[in-house]
Amino acid sequence: MKTLVFAGALVAGILGMQATAMAQQQKAPVYRYCLLEAGGFRSGGGSTLCRFNTLAQCLQSRNSFADTCIINPELTFRRR
């Protein structure tokens, strides 16, 4: 009985490690630019959309002059 429980735990552990490895390989893309919608980031009113590859794409997506495009903060602090 102990052998069966141990074997089950071993299989579960191996499957868990494989799932973690697969999740790390399938990371979501990190886009270079983010759009800060009016009231966002510091005041907590708007939203931050990080889904633009170029500054031009980000600028075209603005809804008002108060919206701002910035470089993705995740890229700023990412280690290589």
BELNOR-V412238 format. One record per residue. PHI is phi in whole degrees, 0 to 359 (none if undefined). PSI is psi in radians with two decimals (999 if undefined). OMEGA is omega in degrees with one decimal (none if undefined). Layout:
phi=PHI psi=PSI omega=OMEGA
phi=PHI psi=PSI omega=OMEGA
This chain:
phi=none psi=-0.73 omega=179.1
phi=296 psi=-0.63 omega=179.3
phi=295 psi=-0.70 omega=179.7
phi=295 psi=-0.74 omega=178.7
phi=295 psi=-0.75 omega=179.3
phi=297 psi=-0.76 omega=179.6
phi=297 psi=-0.71 omega=178.0
phi=296 psi=-0.74 omega=178.9
phi=294 psi=-0.67 omega=179.0
phi=296 psi=-0.79 omega=178.7
phi=297 psi=-0.75 omega=179.0
phi=298 psi=-0.70 omega=178.8
phi=295 psi=-0.73 omega=179.4
phi=295 psi=-0.76 omega=178.6
phi=297 psi=-0.67 omega=178.5
phi=296 psi=-0.71 omega=178.9
phi=293 psi=-0.67 omega=178.5
phi=294 psi=-0.69 omega=178.7
phi=296 psi=-0.70 omega=178.4
phi=295 psi=-0.75 omega=179.4
phi=297 psi=-0.72 omega=179.1
phi=294 psi=-0.67 omega=179.6
phi=295 psi=-0.65 omega=179.4
phi=291 psi=-0.56 omega=179.4
phi=286 psi=-0.48 omega=-175.9
phi=257 psi=0.83 omega=179.0
phi=293 psi=2.58 omega=176.7
phi=292 psi=2.56 omega=179.4
phi=295 psi=2.54 omega=177.4
phi=255 psi=2.00 omega=-178.1
phi=275 psi=2.65 omega=-173.8
phi=285 psi=-0.57 omega=-174.7
phi=238 psi=2.58 omega=178.2
phi=236 psi=2.55 omega=175.8
phi=256 psi=2.11 omega=175.1
phi=263 psi=1.90 omega=-179.8
phi=284 psi=2.69 omega=-174.7
phi=313 psi=2.26 omega=179.1
phi=86 psi=0.00 omega=-175.3
phi=274 psi=-3.10 omega=174.7
phi=65 psi=-1.29 omega=-175.6
phi=269 psi=-0.71 omega=-176.1
phi=274 psi=-0.22 omega=176.1
phi=79 psi=0.16 omega=-176.3
phi=273 psi=-0.71 omega=-176.9
phi=262 psi=-2.79 omega=179.8
phi=231 psi=2.87 omega=178.0
phi=245 psi=2.14 omega=-179.3
phi=245 psi=1.91 omega=179.6
phi=256 psi=1.50 omega=-178.4
phi=209 psi=0.62 omega=-178.1
phi=234 psi=2.32 omega=178.9
phi=274 psi=-0.50 omega=-178.9
phi=234 psi=2.76 omega=177.5
phi=295 psi=-0.63 omega=179.4
phi=299 psi=-0.72 omega=177.6
phi=299 psi=-0.75 omega=-179.2
phi=295 psi=-0.81 omega=-178.4
phi=297 psi=-0.61 omega=179.0
phi=289 psi=-0.34 omega=-177.9
phi=270 psi=-0.07 omega=-179.7
phi=294 psi=2.51 omega=178.2
phi=259 psi=-0.35 omega=179.4
phi=209 psi=2.96 omega=179.1
phi=290 psi=-0.29 omega=179.3
phi=282 psi=-0.33 omega=177.5
phi=289 psi=2.48 omega=-174.8
phi=230 psi=2.52 omega=174.5
phi=255 psi=2.34 omega=178.9
phi=226 psi=2.87 omega=172.2
phi=287 psi=2.43 omega=-177.6
phi=304 psi=2.11 omega=-179.7
phi=299 psi=-0.45 omega=178.6
phi=296 psi=-0.57 omega=177.9
phi=287 psi=-0.54 omega=-178.7
phi=296 psi=-0.68 omega=-174.7
phi=257 psi=0.10 omega=-177.7
phi=284 psi=2.38 omega=175.9
phi=265 psi=2.56 omega=-179.2
phi=265 psi=999 omega=none
